[in-house]
Amino acid sequence: MWKTIIRRVLVMIPQLFVLSLLIFIMAKFMPGDPFTGMITPDTDPARIEELRQEAGFYDPWYQQYFNWIMNAANGDFGKSYTYKVAVADLIGDRALNTLWLSLLSVFLLYLIAIPLGVLAGRYQNSFLDKIVVLYSFISYAIPVFVLALIFLFFFGYKLQWFPTSGTVDIKYDSGTIGYLWSKIYHILLPAITFALLGTTGVIQYLRTEVIDAKSMDYVRTARSKGIPINKVYTKHIFRNSLLPIAAFLGFTITGLLGGSIFIETIFGYPGMGQLFIQSISGRDYSVITALVMLFGFTTLLGSLLSDIIMSIVDPRIRID
């Protein structure tokens, strides 16, 4: 297993190299540059040209790429033209915010989806099953930004149960209980919105697997031995039904680490998704390229993580 993991990690290196080349070339095809937004009627064009020369915008593309990839290999992704700070520091701060949001979103997603999927499959065609299926259809049909705006207006502005932007209240000092609770309080509404819209696939997969498993031979054998029905579901059906869910768990976790553009933008949450949109608007090439590279790496990592989770859930599956 460890040999396969190391081999998969080594395979990621040429994949990331090809991805970096594509990202760099596509970024160069974007119209304008980071200094375009600085041009005003009072701006000296010579100064703008001087800044472009200093940034190496007129060097051959291969020289720019070589300099960029060598610096990136050393952890130096350049400096943000918009925020005037190191890209690594900027992404690090935003990544931590997105990590907290992702962890809570994944927890709530499976906390909601797994019981509903199992109950819907167990009591197929019952009133409960119909309610769960109806909920799945509605959550699948509603766009992310629509539900986010509804929740923000109703729970944020109307009822004022949750804050409408930010990550923490400024009145709390870092490291205190109040500070930690304030961070959880700020991400609770975005996480709930994220989780409610992400449950559809998990519920449907789990419901279908439970329905199929009820007619399997091993279930009939367990029932014929007099094993209680609740134990049949928890020990036999539930574990085998989790395999499709486990297959997507790695992609779910790493996908959320990229942040949600709509969720973070609407709720004013300074995470990776919001930073990505702001960087595109500001033509901040150094941040854009670093973020896309990070998203590509997490996607490859998600594939490996899903395989590892699958081998843990089902002992019959091993990475050889």
C-alpha positions, -999 to 999 in steps of 0.1 A, spaced: 0 0 0 28 25 9 46 17 -23 15 25 -43 10 58 -24 46 68 -30 43 59 -67 11 79 -70 28 109 -54 57 106 -78 32 105 -107 18 138 -95 50 156 -102 48 155 -141 11 161 -139 16 193 -118 44 203 -142 20 201 -172 -7 219 -152 17 247 -143 26 252 -179 -10 254 -190 -19 277 -162 10 301 -170 2 302 -207 -35 308 -201 -28 335 -176 -7 353 -203 -37 352 -227 -58 371 -202 -65 407 -213 -48 435 -195 -23 431 -166 -22 440 -129 -11 476 -137 -40 483 -161 -63 492 -132 -38 518 -120 -41 539 -151 -60 571 -144 -61 605 -162 -33 616 -138 -12 585 -141 22 589 -158 24 563 -186 61 561 -182 57 550 -146 34 522 -156 58 510 -183 86 511 -156 66 489 -133 59 464 -162 97 463 -169 105 457 -133 79 428 -131 94 412 -162 63 414 -183 84 420 -215 107 391 -210 103 360 -233 75 338 -220 98 308 -214 121 329 -193 91 342 -173 79 306 -168 113 293 -158 117 321 -132 82 315 -119 85 277 -116 119 278 -100 106 303 -74 74 283 -69 95 252 -62 111 271 -34 78 282 -20 80 317 -34 49 324 -56 57 361 -59 40 391 -45 4 400 -49 0 431 -70 -33 440 -53 -26 433 -17 11 441 -17 20 410 3 36 376 -4 13 353 -22 21 324 1 12 345 32 -20 358 15 -32 323 5 -22 309 39 -45 332 57 -74 326 34 -68 288 33 -71 286 70 -105 303 68 -116 279 41 -103 249 60 -125 258 90 -155 263 67 -148 230 49 -145 209 80 -178 221 94 -195 218 60 -184 182 56 -194 173 92 -229 188 87 -233 173 52 -228 138 64 -246 144 97 -277 152 76 -272 130 46 -263 96 61 -293 92 84 -317 105 57 -302 82 31 -304 51 53 -339 58 66 -352 65 31 -337 32 18 -349 12 48 -384 25 46 -387 26 9 -420 41 -5 -430 52 29 -441 88 37 -406 95 52 -390 82 20 -412 105 -2 -403 135 20 -366 127 17 -368 123 -20 -387 155 -24 -361 173 -3 -333 159 -25 -350 171 -56 -356 206 -42 -320 209 -29 -307 197 -63 -328 222 -82 -320 253 -61 -289 271 -73 -263 278 -47 -265 316 -49 -303 316 -46 -304 296 -14 -274 316 0 -292 349 -7 -324 336 9 -306 324 40 -285 356 42 -316 378 40 -339 357 63 -315 345 90 -289 373 87 -308 405 81 -344 397 90 -340 375 121 -304 386 128 -296 352 141 -262 351 123 -236 376 113 -237 387 76 -200 389 68 -165 384 82 -149 355 101 -147 368 137 -159 397 159 -131 422 164 -139 426 201 -124 392 209 -87 385 214 -71 356 195 -68 324 216 -98 330 239 -130 310 241 -149 339 229 -127 342 198 -132 305 189 -169 307 194 -171 338 173 -153 320 144 -177 291 146 -207 315 148 -195 333 117 -191 302 96 -222 284 108 -247 299 83 -224 294 53 -216 259 64 -253 250 68 -260 264 33 -231 245 18 -242 213 36 -279 214 26 -270 217 -10 -244 190 -9 -265 163 6 -284 154 -26 -258 131 -41 -250 113 -8 -286 107 0 -294 93 -34 -264 71 -35 -269 58 0 -307 53 -5 -301 33 -37 -274 11 -21 -295 3 10 -325 -7 -13 -302 -29 -33 -285 -44 -3 -318 -55 12 -322 -82 -15 -286 -95 -13 -279 -131 -2 -258 -120 28 -288 -101 42 -311 -130 37 -286 -152 55 -283 -128 84 -321 -126 87 -325 -163 86 -301 -167 115 -323 -146 136 -301 -115 138 -321 -85 149 -331 -62 120 -314 -32 135 -281 -51 138 -285 -63 102 -287 -27 90 -260 -13 112 -235 -42 108 -241 -54 73 -262 -32 51 -249 2 63 -212 -6 60 -215 -21 25 -237 8 14 -210 33 24 -186 22 -4 -199 47 -30 -199 75 -4 -163 66 6 -153 67 -31 -163 104 -33 -152 114 2 -117 124 -8 -129 145 -36 -156 161 -14 -130 171 13 -104 184 -11 -130 201 -33 -143 221 -4 -108 232 4 -109 252 -29 -137 272 -13 -171 281 -27 -171 311 -49 -208 318 -44 -210 310 -7 -179 330 3 -187 359 -19 -224 362 -8 -216 358 29 -186 380 27 -164 352 40 -127 358 32 -117 324 19 -100 309 -11 -131 312 -34 -135 349 -27 -98 355 -32 -99 337 -65 -127 359 -78 -110 391 -65 -77 381 -81 -93 375 -115 -111 409 -113 -78 426 -104 -57 407 -129 -35 395 -101 -16 369 -121 7 358 -93 -23 349 -70 -43 334 -99 -16 310 -109 -8 300 -74 -44 293 -66 -51 272 -97 -20 252 -90 -32 246 -54 -67 236 -67 -51 212 -92 -29 196 -64 -59 191 -41 -78 174 -69 -50 149 -74 -47 145 -37 -85 138 -35 -81 109 -59 -55 93 -37 -74 101 -5 -105 84 -19 -86 52 -27 -72 52 9 -106 57 25 -121 30 3 -94 5 15 -102 15 51 -140 11 48 -138 -22 30 -110 -46 41 -115 -65 8 -101 -35 -11 -65 -29 -8 -41 -7 -28 -14 -31 -40 
